[in-house]
Amino acid sequence: MAWHDNLTKRKKTGGKKRAYRTKRVHEQGRHPVETALGETKRKKVEGRARIEKVKLVKAEMVNVSDPATGRTERLEILDVVRNPAKADYNRRGVITKGTIIRTEKGLAKIISRPGQDGALNAVVEEE
């Protein structure tokens, strides 16, 4: 947030600046939701202006699109193959955007942000 920078700065004299207001609930920082493989579980978080965000905590199904045919199917995730985002995520099998998963129709690449939009969408990977 843009206003945070002035809350902790000091004056030229070295004295502390007094914060003109406290932090709001919608401005608080949160730990990232690391989507895992398992029975589907979602988490609701209140955002700014009473907007409710849905975050995907666990998932077992994925919407897989095939660009060649233009069809989208809801398939079961068999395995998390590779996550190029972080070596730790790769080891733990965390699902983020860019993760390669195995489905009944073959490999698919996640194109949505499950921890942000609460949905799991993927496209068929060319093998």
C-alpha positions in Angstrom: 0.0 0.0 0.0 1.2 3.5 -0.8 0.4 5.0 2.5 2.5 2.5 4.5 5.8 4.2 3.6 5.2 7.3 5.6 4.1 5.5 8.8 7.5 4.3 9.7 9.8 7.0 8.3 11.7 9.4 10.5 12.0 13.2 10.3 15.2 14.9 9.1 15.9 15.6 12.8 15.8 11.9 13.6 12.5 12.0 15.4 9.7 9.6 14.7 6.8 10.6 12.6 3.4 10.0 14.2 1.2 7.7 12.2 -2.0 9.6 11.1 -4.0 6.4 11.3 -3.8 2.7 12.0 -3.8 -0.1 9.5 -7.2 -1.3 8.3 -8.3 -5.0 8.1 -8.3 -5.1 4.3 -4.8 -3.8 4.2 -3.3 -6.5 6.3 -0.7 -8.8 4.9 -1.4 -12.5 4.8 0.6 -15.7 4.3 0.3 -17.1 0.8 -2.2 -19.9 0.3 -0.2 -22.9 -0.8 -2.7 -25.1 -2.7 -2.2 -28.8 -2.1 -3.5 -32.0 -3.6 -6.4 -33.4 -1.7 -10.2 -33.2 -1.1 -11.4 -29.8 -2.3 -11.3 -27.1 0.4 -11.8 -23.3 0.0 -11.2 -20.4 2.3 -13.0 -17.1 2.2 -11.2 -13.9 3.0 -12.8 -10.4 3.3 -11.1 -7.8 1.0 -11.6 -4.1 0.5 -15.2 -2.8 0.2 -16.6 -6.0 1.7 -15.5 -8.0 -1.3 -15.1 -11.7 -0.5 -12.1 -13.5 -2.0 -12.1 -17.2 -2.3 -8.8 -19.0 -2.0 -8.2 -22.6 -2.9 -6.5 -24.5 0.0 -6.8 -28.0 -1.4 -7.9 -29.3 -4.8 -8.6 -32.7 -6.5 -10.3 -31.5 -9.7 -9.1 -29.2 -12.5 -10.7 -27.6 -15.5 -8.5 -28.7 -18.5 -8.8 -26.9 -21.8 -7.4 -28.3 -25.1 -6.5 -25.4 -27.4 -6.5 -27.7 -30.5 -10.2 -28.8 -30.1 -11.4 -25.9 -28.0 -13.0 -28.2 -25.4 -12.8 -27.9 -21.6 -13.2 -30.9 -19.3 -13.2 -31.3 -15.6 -10.6 -33.9 -14.7 -9.1 -35.4 -11.6 -5.5 -34.5 -10.6 -3.5 -37.7 -10.4 -0.1 -36.2 -9.5 1.9 -32.9 -9.2 4.8 -33.5 -11.6 6.8 -30.3 -11.4 6.6 -26.7 -10.0 9.1 -24.4 -11.5 8.2 -21.5 -9.1 10.3 -22.8 -6.1 12.4 -25.8 -5.4 10.5 -26.1 -2.0 7.1 -26.0 -3.8 8.4 -28.7 -6.2 9.4 -30.9 -3.4 6.2 -30.5 -1.4 3.9 -30.7 -4.4 2.4 -27.2 -4.0 0.1 -26.1 -6.9 0.7 -22.6 -8.2 0.5 -20.9 -11.6 2.9 -22.7 -14.0 2.7 -26.0 -12.2 2.7 -29.2 -14.4 0.2 -31.8 -13.3 -0.8 -35.3 -14.5 -4.4 -35.9 -15.4 -6.2 -38.8 -17.1 -5.7 -37.0 -20.4 -2.0 -36.5 -19.9 0.1 -33.6 -18.7 -1.4 -30.1 -18.1 -0.1 -26.7 -17.1 -1.9 -24.6 -14.5 -2.8 -21.2 -15.9 -4.9 -19.8 -13.0 -3.7 -18.5 -9.6 -5.5 -20.9 -7.2 -4.4 -19.0 -4.1 -5.8 -15.8 -5.5 -9.0 -16.7 -7.5 -10.1 -20.0 -5.9 -10.2 -21.8 -9.3 -7.9 -24.3 -10.9 -7.7 -24.0 -14.7 -5.1 -25.7 -16.9 -4.2 -26.2 -20.6 -3.0 -29.5 -22.1 0.8 -29.7 -22.3 2.3 -30.6 -25.7 4.5 -33.7 -25.1 
